Amino acid sequence: MTAVPETAGTAGTPATSAAAATTASGASAQRKNLLDPGFELTLRPMRYPHFYDRYRDAIKNTWTVEEVDLHSDVADLAKLTPGEQHMISRLVAFFATGDSIVANNLVLTLYKHINSPEARLYLSRQLFEEAVHVQFYLTLLDTYLPDMDERIEAFAAVENIPSIREKAQFCFRWMDSVEEMDRLESKADRRRFLLNLICFAACIEGLFFYGAFAYVYWFRSRGLLHGLATGTNWVFRDETMHMSFAFDVVDTVRQEEPDLFDEELEKQVTAMLEEAVEAELQFARDLCGDGLPGMNTESMRAYLEAVADQRLARLGFPVRYGSTNPFSFMELQNVQELTNFFERRASAYQVAVEGSVSFDDDF
């Protein structure tokens, strides 16, 4: 099992050697590292062409909310049991604010400290994608929750729904730890930044959202909520690229400043993922209650632990849990499947590609 999307190389091996780019420019003596303070503006000579390649790939991945047809979902919602309706209402409440938190961290932290114009091109594109996700979830709320009071409650989920509030507070702690820093002057500063980056890639986009995706695909495996699943397919593809970019940044920093990647960082990252798993399990208890056919808290625990192990392995750290994926409907969403996702899907939705699009056969 795994639910880890990958498009980059293994840990510690960026797609294109930053050192090689430096040598080609003939400026190795004056070259800055990726996290050195400053605001580089010049794309030539290009120091990190692999980030530029990711930006170009992301442009091909454009989709709009208007392409997602939610009409059939309305009829499906009426068929759901009270427990299933509760699950859906909690899911859309989490979605309503989750990507906004990611976007805020991207602007307030990542863009400020990743000193590469090529990387900032990608981050600008990611910010656009986060905005599309927010619009998609807004549309879900308007479609799924016709009662205005329910919508208002969903938008305030980080304040009035304990299981969502705990996840939001987890995010805010890692944002607050670096938001006030203007420059990464010391090793301690850079470690704090790395922890923020890893938290948002591995824990928030890579665990919280992957837990939510599992619920969506559980409904789809039962022939329900195909509109939601279609939009989630495209969000899933975006999140795959966001995580891969973040891990590529980690790989590059590891190559440039290997002394940051010590036993202390390993312990901090492992503890962070343990906390994220527990926060997501509280959300699972809220969604699943006493359990639904094919979906319960214990099966979600095994799934989340397996995902957490894959995040640790991608970062080059020992796995923590040794669990396996219990969800047959998620089996195709493993590392090998997603490693080749874009190369394999030449007919997948891209800009200027005409015709109908469906990922159902391959998911």
LUMLUM-693521 format. One record per residue (C-alpha): x, y, z; residue in one letter. Coordinates in Angstrom, 1 decimal. Example, Ala and Ser with C-alpha at 12.3 -4.5 7.8 and 13.67 -1.06 7.14 Angstrom:
2
{{12.3, -4.5, 7.8}, "A"},
{{13.7, -1.1, 7.1}, "S"},
// end
This chain:
363
{{0.0, 0.0, 0.0}, "M"},
{{0.8, 3.5, -0.1}, "T"},
{{-1.0, 6.7, -0.9}, "A"},
{{2.0, 8.8, -1.5}, "V"},
{{2.2, 10.7, -4.7}, "P"},
{{5.7, 11.1, -6.1}, "E"},
{{7.1, 12.7, -9.1}, "T"},
{{10.5, 13.7, -7.8}, "A"},
{{13.6, 11.5, -7.2}, "G"},
{{14.5, 9.7, -4.0}, "T"},
{{15.4, 11.7, -0.9}, "A"},
{{18.6, 13.7, -1.2}, "G"},
{{18.6, 13.5, -5.0}, "T"},
{{17.0, 16.6, -6.7}, "P"},
{{15.8, 16.1, -10.3}, "A"},
{{18.6, 18.4, -11.5}, "T"},
{{21.8, 19.0, -9.5}, "S"},
{{22.0, 22.5, -8.2}, "A"},
{{25.7, 22.2, -8.0}, "A"},
{{25.8, 21.3, -11.7}, "A"},
{{23.8, 24.4, -12.5}, "A"},
{{26.2, 26.5, -10.5}, "T"},
{{29.2, 25.1, -12.4}, "T"},
{{27.5, 25.8, -15.7}, "A"},
{{27.0, 29.4, -14.7}, "S"},
{{30.7, 29.8, -13.7}, "G"},
{{29.6, 31.5, -10.5}, "A"},
{{30.2, 28.8, -7.9}, "S"},
{{32.2, 31.1, -5.6}, "A"},
{{29.4, 33.6, -5.2}, "Q"},
{{26.5, 31.1, -5.4}, "R"},
{{23.8, 31.3, -2.7}, "K"},
{{22.0, 28.4, -1.2}, "N"},
{{18.3, 28.0, -1.6}, "L"},
{{17.5, 29.2, 2.0}, "L"},
{{20.1, 32.0, 2.1}, "D"},
{{18.5, 35.3, 2.9}, "P"},
{{17.7, 37.6, -0.1}, "G"},
{{15.4, 37.8, -3.0}, "F"},
{{16.9, 36.7, -6.2}, "E"},
{{15.1, 38.0, -9.2}, "L"},
{{17.1, 36.8, -12.3}, "T"},
{{16.0, 33.6, -14.0}, "L"},
{{19.2, 33.5, -16.1}, "R"},
{{21.5, 31.8, -15.4}, "P"},
{{19.0, 29.4, -14.0}, "M"},
{{20.2, 27.8, -10.8}, "R"},
{{17.4, 25.4, -10.1}, "Y"},
{{15.9, 24.3, -13.5}, "P"},
{{14.0, 21.4, -11.9}, "H"},
{{11.8, 23.9, -10.1}, "F"},
{{11.1, 25.6, -13.5}, "Y"},
{{10.2, 22.3, -15.0}, "D"},
{{7.7, 21.8, -12.2}, "R"},
{{6.1, 25.1, -13.0}, "Y"},
{{5.8, 24.2, -16.6}, "R"},
{{4.2, 20.9, -15.8}, "D"},
{{1.7, 22.6, -13.5}, "A"},
{{0.6, 24.9, -16.2}, "I"},
{{-0.5, 21.8, -18.2}, "K"},
{{-2.6, 20.8, -15.2}, "N"},
{{-5.2, 23.5, -15.5}, "T"},
{{-8.8, 22.8, -14.6}, "W"},
{{-11.8, 24.9, -13.6}, "T"},
{{-14.6, 24.4, -11.1}, "V"},
{{-17.2, 24.9, -13.8}, "E"},
{{-16.1, 21.6, -15.4}, "E"},
{{-17.2, 19.7, -12.3}, "V"},
{{-20.8, 18.5, -12.6}, "D"},
{{-22.4, 18.1, -9.2}, "L"},
{{-26.0, 17.7, -10.4}, "H"},
{{-26.2, 13.9, -9.9}, "S"},
{{-24.7, 14.4, -6.4}, "D"},
{{-27.9, 16.1, -5.2}, "V"},
{{-30.0, 13.0, -5.8}, "A"},
{{-27.3, 10.9, -4.2}, "D"},
{{-27.3, 13.0, -1.0}, "L"},
{{-31.0, 12.1, -0.5}, "A"},
{{-30.1, 8.4, -0.5}, "K"},
{{-27.5, 8.7, 2.3}, "L"},
{{-28.1, 7.4, 5.8}, "T"},
{{-28.0, 9.9, 8.7}, "P"},
{{-24.5, 8.7, 9.5}, "G"},
{{-23.3, 9.2, 5.9}, "E"},
{{-24.9, 12.6, 5.8}, "Q"},
{{-23.0, 13.6, 8.9}, "H"},
{{-19.8, 12.4, 7.3}, "M"},
{{-20.4, 14.5, 4.2}, "I"},
{{-21.2, 17.6, 6.2}, "S"},
{{-18.1, 17.3, 8.2}, "R"},
{{-16.0, 16.7, 5.1}, "L"},
{{-17.2, 19.8, 3.3}, "V"},
{{-16.7, 21.8, 6.5}, "A"},
{{-13.1, 20.7, 6.7}, "F"},
{{-12.6, 21.4, 3.0}, "F"},
{{-14.1, 24.9, 3.4}, "A"},
{{-11.0, 26.2, 5.3}, "T"},
{{-8.3, 23.6, 4.7}, "G"},
{{-6.8, 25.0, 1.5}, "D"},
{{-7.1, 28.5, 2.7}, "S"},
{{-4.7, 27.6, 5.6}, "I"},
{{-2.3, 26.1, 3.1}, "V"},
{{-2.5, 29.2, 0.9}, "A"},
{{-1.8, 31.5, 3.8}, "N"},
{{1.3, 29.6, 4.7}, "N"},
{{2.5, 29.6, 1.1}, "L"},
{{2.3, 33.4, 0.9}, "V"},
{{3.5, 34.2, 4.5}, "L"},
{{6.3, 31.7, 4.8}, "T"},
{{7.3, 29.7, 1.7}, "L"},
{{7.4, 32.5, -0.8}, "Y"},
{{9.4, 34.7, 1.6}, "K"},
{{12.2, 32.2, 2.3}, "H"},
{{12.7, 30.0, -0.7}, "I"},
{{15.3, 32.1, -2.5}, "N"},
{{14.8, 31.0, -6.1}, "S"},
{{12.9, 32.8, -8.8}, "P"},
{{12.2, 29.4, -10.5}, "E"},
{{10.7, 28.1, -7.3}, "A"},
{{8.7, 31.2, -6.8}, "R"},
{{7.2, 30.8, -10.2}, "L"},
{{5.9, 27.4, -9.1}, "Y"},
{{4.7, 28.8, -5.7}, "L"},
{{2.7, 31.4, -7.6}, "S"},
{{1.1, 28.7, -9.7}, "R"},
{{0.4, 26.7, -6.6}, "Q"},
{{-1.4, 29.7, -5.0}, "L"},
{{-3.6, 29.8, -8.1}, "F"},
{{-4.4, 26.1, -7.7}, "E"},
{{-5.2, 26.6, -4.0}, "E"},
{{-7.7, 29.3, -5.0}, "A"},
{{-9.4, 26.9, -7.4}, "V"},
{{-9.6, 24.4, -4.6}, "H"},
{{-11.2, 26.9, -2.3}, "V"},
{{-13.7, 27.8, -5.1}, "Q"},
{{-14.5, 24.1, -5.6}, "F"},
{{-15.2, 23.6, -1.9}, "Y"},
{{-17.3, 26.8, -1.8}, "L"},
{{-19.4, 25.3, -4.6}, "T"},
{{-19.7, 22.0, -2.7}, "L"},
{{-21.0, 23.9, 0.3}, "L"},
{{-23.5, 25.8, -1.7}, "D"},
{{-24.7, 22.5, -3.4}, "T"},
{{-24.6, 20.1, -0.5}, "Y"},
{{-25.8, 22.4, 2.3}, "L"},
{{-28.9, 24.3, 1.1}, "P"},
{{-29.6, 25.5, 4.6}, "D"},
{{-27.8, 28.9, 5.1}, "M"},
{{-27.3, 28.3, 8.9}, "D"},
{{-25.5, 25.0, 8.1}, "E"},
{{-23.3, 26.8, 5.6}, "R"},
{{-22.4, 29.5, 8.2}, "I"},
{{-21.5, 26.8, 10.7}, "E"},
{{-19.4, 24.9, 8.1}, "A"},
{{-17.4, 28.1, 7.3}, "F"},
{{-16.8, 28.6, 11.0}, "A"},
{{-15.7, 24.9, 11.5}, "A"},
{{-12.2, 25.9, 12.8}, "V"},
{{-14.0, 27.6, 15.7}, "E"},
{{-17.0, 25.4, 16.5}, "N"},
{{-16.3, 21.8, 15.4}, "I"},
{{-13.7, 20.4, 17.9}, "P"},
{{-12.2, 17.7, 15.5}, "S"},
{{-11.6, 20.4, 12.8}, "I"},
{{-10.5, 23.0, 15.3}, "R"},
{{-7.7, 20.6, 16.6}, "E"},
{{-6.4, 20.1, 13.0}, "K"},
{{-6.5, 23.9, 12.4}, "A"},
{{-4.6, 24.5, 15.6}, "Q"},
{{-2.0, 22.0, 14.6}, "F"},
{{-1.5, 23.9, 11.4}, "C"},
{{-1.4, 27.3, 13.1}, "F"},
{{1.3, 26.2, 15.5}, "R"},
{{3.7, 25.4, 12.7}, "W"},
{{2.8, 28.7, 10.9}, "M"},
{{3.2, 30.8, 13.9}, "D"},
{{6.7, 29.3, 14.6}, "S"},
{{8.2, 30.9, 11.5}, "V"},
{{5.7, 33.6, 10.4}, "E"},
{{7.5, 36.3, 12.4}, "E"},
{{11.0, 35.5, 10.9}, "M"},
{{12.1, 37.9, 8.1}, "D"},
{{15.4, 36.1, 7.4}, "R"},
{{16.8, 32.6, 7.9}, "L"},
{{20.0, 33.7, 9.5}, "E"},
{{21.0, 30.7, 11.6}, "S"},
{{20.9, 26.9, 11.5}, "K"},
{{18.0, 27.1, 14.1}, "A"},
{{16.0, 29.4, 11.8}, "D"},
{{16.5, 27.1, 8.8}, "R"},
{{15.5, 24.1, 10.9}, "R"},
{{12.3, 25.8, 11.9}, "R"},
{{11.6, 26.7, 8.3}, "F"},
{{12.2, 23.0, 7.2}, "L"},
{{9.8, 21.8, 9.9}, "L"},
{{7.1, 24.2, 8.6}, "N"},
{{7.6, 23.0, 5.0}, "L"},
{{7.6, 19.4, 6.0}, "I"},
{{4.5, 19.9, 8.2}, "C"},
{{2.5, 21.4, 5.3}, "F"},
{{3.7, 18.9, 2.7}, "A"},
{{3.7, 15.6, 4.7}, "A"},
{{1.1, 16.3, 7.4}, "C"},
{{-1.5, 18.7, 6.0}, "I"},
{{-1.5, 18.2, 2.3}, "E"},
{{0.0, 14.7, 2.6}, "G"},
{{-2.1, 13.3, 5.5}, "L"},
{{-5.1, 15.4, 6.4}, "F"},
{{-6.2, 15.7, 2.8}, "F"},
{{-5.4, 12.1, 2.1}, "Y"},
{{-7.6, 11.1, 4.9}, "G"},
{{-10.4, 13.2, 3.4}, "A"},
{{-9.8, 11.7, -0.1}, "F"},
{{-10.3, 8.2, 1.3}, "A"},
{{-13.8, 9.1, 2.5}, "Y"},
{{-14.6, 10.5, -1.0}, "V"},
{{-13.4, 7.4, -2.8}, "Y"},
{{-15.3, 5.2, -0.3}, "W"},
{{-18.5, 6.9, -1.5}, "F"},
{{-17.4, 6.6, -5.1}, "R"},
{{-16.7, 2.8, -4.7}, "S"},
{{-20.3, 2.5, -3.8}, "R"},
{{-21.5, 4.4, -6.9}, "G"},
{{-22.2, 7.6, -5.0}, "L"},
{{-21.2, 11.3, -5.4}, "L"},
{{-19.4, 11.1, -8.7}, "H"},
{{-19.3, 14.9, -9.1}, "G"},
{{-17.4, 15.1, -5.8}, "L"},
{{-15.1, 12.3, -6.9}, "A"},
{{-14.4, 14.0, -10.2}, "T"},
{{-13.4, 17.3, -8.6}, "G"},
{{-11.4, 15.4, -6.0}, "T"},
{{-9.5, 13.6, -8.8}, "N"},
{{-8.2, 16.9, -10.0}, "W"},
{{-7.5, 18.2, -6.5}, "V"},
{{-5.7, 15.0, -5.8}, "F"},
{{-3.5, 15.5, -8.9}, "R"},
{{-2.7, 19.1, -7.8}, "D"},
{{-1.8, 17.9, -4.3}, "E"},
{{0.5, 15.3, -5.8}, "T"},
{{2.4, 18.0, -7.5}, "M"},
{{2.4, 20.3, -4.4}, "H"},
{{3.9, 17.6, -2.3}, "M"},
{{6.5, 16.6, -4.9}, "S"},
{{7.6, 20.2, -5.2}, "F"},
{{8.0, 20.5, -1.4}, "A"},
{{9.9, 17.3, -1.1}, "F"},
{{12.1, 18.5, -4.0}, "D"},
{{12.9, 21.6, -2.0}, "V"},
{{13.8, 19.4, 1.0}, "V"},
{{16.0, 17.3, -1.2}, "D"},
{{17.8, 20.5, -2.5}, "T"},
{{18.4, 21.8, 1.0}, "V"},
{{19.6, 18.4, 2.1}, "R"},
{{22.2, 18.5, -0.7}, "Q"},
{{23.3, 22.1, 0.1}, "E"},
{{23.2, 21.9, 3.9}, "E"},
{{23.3, 18.3, 5.0}, "P"},
{{24.2, 19.2, 8.6}, "D"},
{{20.5, 20.3, 9.0}, "L"},
{{19.4, 16.7, 8.6}, "F"},
{{20.4, 15.1, 11.8}, "D"},
{{18.9, 12.9, 14.5}, "E"},
{{17.2, 15.8, 16.1}, "E"},
{{15.3, 16.7, 12.9}, "L"},
{{14.3, 13.1, 12.4}, "E"},
{{12.9, 13.0, 15.9}, "K"},
{{11.0, 16.2, 15.4}, "Q"},
{{9.5, 15.1, 12.1}, "V"},
{{8.5, 11.7, 13.5}, "T"},
{{6.8, 13.4, 16.5}, "A"},
{{5.1, 15.8, 14.2}, "M"},
{{3.6, 13.0, 12.1}, "L"},
{{2.5, 11.1, 15.2}, "E"},
{{0.6, 14.2, 16.3}, "E"},
{{-0.9, 14.7, 12.9}, "A"},
{{-2.1, 11.0, 12.8}, "V"},
{{-3.8, 11.5, 16.2}, "E"},
{{-5.5, 14.7, 15.1}, "A"},
{{-6.8, 13.0, 12.0}, "E"},
{{-8.0, 10.1, 14.0}, "L"},
{{-10.1, 12.4, 16.2}, "Q"},
{{-11.6, 13.7, 12.9}, "F"},
{{-12.2, 10.1, 11.9}, "A"},
{{-14.1, 9.3, 15.2}, "R"},
{{-16.2, 12.4, 14.5}, "D"},
{{-17.0, 11.3, 10.9}, "L"},
{{-17.4, 7.5, 11.5}, "C"},
{{-19.1, 7.4, 14.8}, "G"},
{{-19.7, 3.7, 15.7}, "D"},
{{-18.7, 2.8, 12.2}, "G"},
{{-20.2, 2.5, 8.7}, "L"},
{{-20.1, -0.5, 6.3}, "P"},
{{-16.5, -0.6, 5.0}, "G"},
{{-15.4, 2.6, 6.9}, "M"},
{{-14.6, 2.9, 10.6}, "N"},
{{-12.1, 4.5, 12.9}, "T"},
{{-9.8, 1.5, 13.2}, "E"},
{{-9.5, 0.9, 9.4}, "S"},
{{-8.8, 4.7, 9.0}, "M"},
{{-6.1, 4.4, 11.7}, "R"},
{{-4.3, 1.7, 9.7}, "A"},
{{-4.6, 3.7, 6.5}, "Y"},
{{-3.3, 6.9, 8.1}, "L"},
{{-0.4, 5.1, 9.7}, "E"},
{{0.5, 3.6, 6.4}, "A"},
{{0.4, 7.0, 4.8}, "V"},
{{2.5, 8.5, 7.6}, "A"},
{{5.1, 5.8, 7.1}, "D"},
{{5.3, 6.6, 3.4}, "Q"},
{{5.9, 10.3, 4.2}, "R"},
{{8.7, 9.4, 6.5}, "L"},
{{10.3, 7.0, 4.0}, "A"},
{{10.1, 9.8, 1.3}, "R"},
{{12.0, 12.1, 3.7}, "L"},
{{14.7, 9.5, 4.2}, "G"},
{{13.6, 8.7, 7.8}, "F"},
{{12.8, 5.3, 9.4}, "P"},
{{9.1, 4.3, 9.2}, "V"},
{{7.1, 4.5, 12.5}, "R"},
{{4.1, 2.2, 12.3}, "Y"},
{{4.5, -0.7, 9.8}, "G"},
{{0.8, -0.6, 9.0}, "S"},
{{-0.7, -1.5, 5.6}, "T"},
{{-3.6, 0.0, 3.7}, "N"},
{{-6.9, -1.7, 4.6}, "P"},
{{-8.9, 0.0, 1.9}, "F"},
{{-9.2, -2.0, -1.4}, "S"},
{{-10.7, 1.1, -3.1}, "F"},
{{-7.4, 2.9, -2.4}, "M"},
{{-5.1, 0.2, -3.7}, "E"},
{{-4.4, 1.8, -7.0}, "L"},
{{-3.4, 5.0, -5.3}, "Q"},
{{0.1, 3.8, -4.4}, "N"},
{{3.6, 5.1, -4.9}, "V"},
{{4.2, 3.2, -8.2}, "Q"},
{{0.9, 4.2, -9.6}, "E"},
{{1.4, 7.9, -8.9}, "L"},
{{5.1, 8.0, -9.6}, "T"},
{{4.1, 7.6, -13.3}, "N"},
{{0.8, 9.3, -13.1}, "F"},
{{1.5, 12.2, -15.5}, "F"},
{{3.7, 10.2, -17.9}, "E"},
{{1.2, 7.4, -18.1}, "R"},
{{-1.9, 9.6, -18.5}, "R"},
{{-1.0, 11.2, -21.9}, "A"},
{{-4.8, 11.4, -22.5}, "S"},
{{-5.6, 13.0, -19.1}, "A"},
{{-7.1, 16.4, -18.9}, "Y"},
{{-4.7, 19.2, -19.8}, "Q"},
{{-4.9, 22.6, -21.3}, "V"},
{{-6.0, 22.5, -25.0}, "A"},
{{-6.9, 18.8, -24.8}, "V"},
{{-10.4, 18.3, -26.1}, "E"},
{{-13.0, 15.6, -25.3}, "G"},
{{-14.3, 14.0, -22.2}, "S"},
{{-12.1, 13.1, -19.3}, "V"},
{{-12.4, 10.3, -16.8}, "S"},
{{-9.9, 9.0, -14.3}, "F"},
{{-12.2, 6.3, -13.0}, "D"},
{{-10.5, 3.4, -14.8}, "D"},
{{-7.1, 4.2, -13.3}, "D"},
{{-8.0, 5.3, -9.8}, "F"},
// end
